[in-house]
C-alpha cells in the first residue's frame, strides 16, 4: 500500500498537534518518524517531549519567528536547505512517516513554491506517508493531497488577550 499525503490547514488551533499525535501513533506501530519544522526556529514544549522518543527525529529549518514580519534571505535559505534535506529523507524510505510542519506557511511566504514542495513529495519512496501542516494551504497542495483537514476557529481566548502559554500553545 502506498503512503498517502495529508494536509492539516485552516485558521483553527491544532494542526501541529494533530500531526504530532499521528507521529506518536506511528511510533506505537514501530514506525520511524521524521519531523521537519519549517519557519520555526524557537524551542517549543513539544520538542522536549518528542525528542525523548527514540523513533522520532525532529529538525528545525527556521531561524526566528517572522510571521508578523517579513522573511529575510537567511529565512529563505534555511527553508530551501530544509526542503533539499527533506527531499533526500523522503527518497530514502528510512522514515515511514514524514511531517512537514508549517510547510504551508513556507509556501505562503514564498520561501519555496507549492510546485517545489509537490515535486519533492512526488519523488518520495512510495511507502512514505507525508503530513503537511500550516495555515494558508495552497490550492495546488490541496488538490495534490489525498486527505485534507481544515481546522476552523470558532472561538479563541487569544482574542481576549490570553498570550501563548507554555505547555498549551508553546
C-alpha positions in Angstrom: 0.0 0.0 0.0 1.3 3.4 -0.9 1.8 6.2 1.6 -0.8 9.0 1.5 -0.4 12.8 1.6 -2.3 14.6 4.4 -2.8 18.3 4.7 -3.8 19.9 8.0 -4.7 23.6 7.4 -7.0 26.3 8.5 -7.2 29.2 11.0 -8.0 27.0 13.9 -5.7 25.6 16.6 -4.5 22.0 16.4 -2.7 21.4 13.1 0.7 20.7 14.5 -0.8 18.9 17.5 -2.8 16.6 15.2 0.3 15.8 13.2 2.3 15.1 16.3 -0.4 12.9 17.6 -0.1 10.9 14.4 3.6 10.7 15.0 3.0 9.1 18.4 0.6 6.6 16.9 3.1 5.7 14.2 5.8 5.1 16.8 3.3 2.8 18.6 3.2 0.8 15.4 7.0 0.6 15.3 7.4 3.2 12.5 10.2 5.7 12.2 9.1 9.4 12.1 10.9 12.4 10.8 9.5 15.9 11.6 10.8 18.9 9.6 9.7 22.2 11.1 9.8 25.0 8.6 9.7 28.7 9.6 10.0 27.7 13.3 13.4 28.1 15.0 12.3 28.7 18.5 12.1 26.0 21.2 8.6 24.7 21.9 7.5 22.3 24.6 6.5 19.6 22.1 10.2 19.4 21.1 11.1 18.4 24.6 8.6 15.6 24.6 9.1 14.2 21.1 12.9 14.4 21.3 12.7 11.8 24.1 11.0 9.3 21.8 13.7 7.1 20.1 11.9 6.6 16.8 11.2 10.3 16.2 13.8 12.7 14.7 13.0 16.4 14.6 14.9 19.1 12.8 14.0 22.8 12.5 14.6 24.7 9.3 13.7 28.1 10.5 15.5 30.9 12.3 13.4 33.4 14.1 9.7 33.8 14.2 9.0 36.3 11.4 5.2 35.6 10.8 4.2 39.1 11.8 7.2 40.5 9.9 8.9 39.6 6.7 11.1 36.7 5.7 14.7 37.6 5.1 17.2 36.0 2.8 18.5 33.8 5.7 15.0 32.5 6.3 14.6 31.6 2.6 18.0 29.9 2.6 17.2 27.9 5.8 13.8 26.7 4.3 15.3 25.8 0.9 18.1 23.9 2.6 15.5 22.1 4.7 13.5 21.2 1.6 16.6 19.8 -0.1 17.3 17.7 3.0 13.7 16.5 3.2 13.8 15.5 -0.4 16.6 13.0 0.4 14.9 11.8 3.5 11.7 11.2 1.6 13.5 9.3 -1.1 15.4 7.1 1.4 12.4 5.4 2.9 14.2 5.3 6.2 11.1 7.0 7.8 7.6 5.7 7.2 6.0 9.0 8.3 7.4 12.4 7.4 5.8 15.5 8.8 6.4 18.8 7.1 5.3 21.1 9.9 4.4 24.7 8.7 5.4 23.8 5.1 2.2 25.6 4.0 3.4 28.7 5.7 6.7 28.4 4.0 4.9 28.3 0.6 2.6 31.2 1.6 5.7 33.4 2.5 7.4 32.3 -0.7 10.3 30.5 1.0 9.8 27.9 -1.7 6.9 27.3 -4.1 4.0 24.9 -4.0 5.3 23.3 -7.2 8.7 22.7 -5.5 7.0 21.2 -2.4 4.9 18.9 -4.6 7.9 17.8 -6.7 9.8 16.8 -3.6 6.8 14.8 -2.3 6.2 13.3 -5.7 9.8 11.8 -5.8 9.5 10.2 -2.4 9.7 6.5 -1.7 6.1 5.4 -2.4 5.7 3.8 1.0 6.3 7.1 2.9 3.2 8.8 4.5 3.5 12.6 4.4 1.8 15.2 6.5 1.9 18.9 5.6 0.7 21.4 8.2 0.1 25.1 8.4 -2.4 27.8 7.5 -3.0 29.0 4.0 -2.5 25.7 2.2 -2.0 26.5 -1.5 -4.8 25.2 -3.8 -2.2 23.1 -5.7 -1.2 21.4 -2.5 -4.8 20.8 -1.5 -5.5 19.3 -4.9 -2.5 17.1 -4.8 -3.2 15.7 -1.3 -5.1 12.5 -0.5 -6.6 13.9 2.7 -7.2 17.5 3.7 -8.5 18.6 7.1 -9.3 22.2 7.8 -9.2 23.4 11.4 -11.7 26.2 11.7 -11.5 28.7 14.5 -14.9 29.2 16.1 -13.7 30.9 19.3 -10.3 31.5 20.8 -9.2 33.0 24.1 -6.3 34.8 22.3 -8.9 37.4 21.2 -9.4 38.2 24.9 -5.7 38.9 25.4 -4.6 35.5 26.6 -1.0 35.0 25.4 0.5 31.7 24.3 1.1 29.5 27.4 3.9 27.1 28.0 2.7 23.5 27.6 -0.5 24.5 25.9 0.3 26.7 22.9 4.1 26.7 23.1 
